[in-house]
């Protein structure tokens, strides 16, 4: 079946450094790739998303890149801060078709002061 | 505007007991979803609904039933709870209109323990 692989499962960085999380997906019909941030004890919250007609999208310190040929996409966080510490999930899905998402297994990011 | 709310926040059941988890959204979204979250496995879709009166199976539907009698509510039922259903359950909703409206909004979760 369809799946999304996410790496690494844990990531520790020093405050101010960059962090990169990578995902690959199997369903070639996927056209929507959101990233969610989940803080302890809370539900996931969308932080950025990208669609298959765009190769890169940036929002302040976070950016996402998409390589549709290779079927992988990545989250980049620059100038990390302690409040970036959370679990990050990537997902892949198809717009216009129930909006079902397949999630990766998550990356626990720890930013040390 | 409360977004997506879930009731209860925590619950402990004994094996074989039944319970219903309630999800409510006030954003007039068409689509609603139930996920379970287990360590190392991310979020897995249990059931979903694309409109009032409709339901469909997701990736892990066995042991669960759902109902969407009202557009704003999506209920998840466990008829005979098993320890394997110990998990954190999340409800989500999306507008369902296609591009730019497919963002899923999540509730705060329900932590369920089955003894």
Boltz contact constraints between the chains, C-beta under 6 A:
constraints:
  - contact:
      token1: [A, 32]
      token2: [B, 102]
      max_distance: 6.0
  - contact:
      token1: [A, 43]
      token2: [B, 90]
      max_distance: 6.0
  - contact:
      token1: [A, 43]
      token2: [B, 106]
      max_distance: 6.0
  - contact:
      token1: [A, 43]
      token2: [B, 107]
      max_distance: 6.0
  - contact:
      token1: [A, 43]
      token2: [B, 108]
      max_distance: 6.0
  - contact:
      token1: [A, 43]
      token2: [B, 109]
      max_distance: 6.0
  - contact:
      token1: [A, 44]
      token2: [B, 106]
      max_distance: 6.0
  - contact:
      token1: [A, 46]
      token2: [B, 103]
      max_distance: 6.0
  - contact:
      token1: [A, 95]
      token2: [B, 98]
      max_distance: 6.0
  - contact:
      token1: [A, 95]
      token2: [B, 99]
      max_distance: 6.0
  - contact:
      token1: [A, 95]
      token2: [B, 102]
      max_distance: 6.0
  - contact:
      token1: [A, 96]
      token2: [B, 98]
      max_distance: 6.0
  - contact:
      token1: [A, 98]
      token2: [B, 50]
      max_distance: 6.0
  - contact:
      token1: [A, 99]
      token2: [B, 31]
      max_distance: 6.0
  - contact:
      token1: [A, 99]
      token2: [B, 94]
      max_distance: 6.0
  - contact:
      token1: [A, 99]
      token2: [B, 102]
      max_distance: 6.0
  - contact:
      token1: [A, 103]
      token2: [B, 42]
      max_distance: 6.0
  - contact:
      token1: [A, 103]
      token2: [B, 43]
      max_distance: 6.0
  - contact:
      token1: [A, 104]
      token2: [B, 42]
      max_distance: 6.0
  - contact:
      token1: [A, 105]
      token2: [B, 42]
      max_distance: 6.0
  - contact:
      token1: [A, 106]
      token2: [B, 42]
      max_distance: 6.0
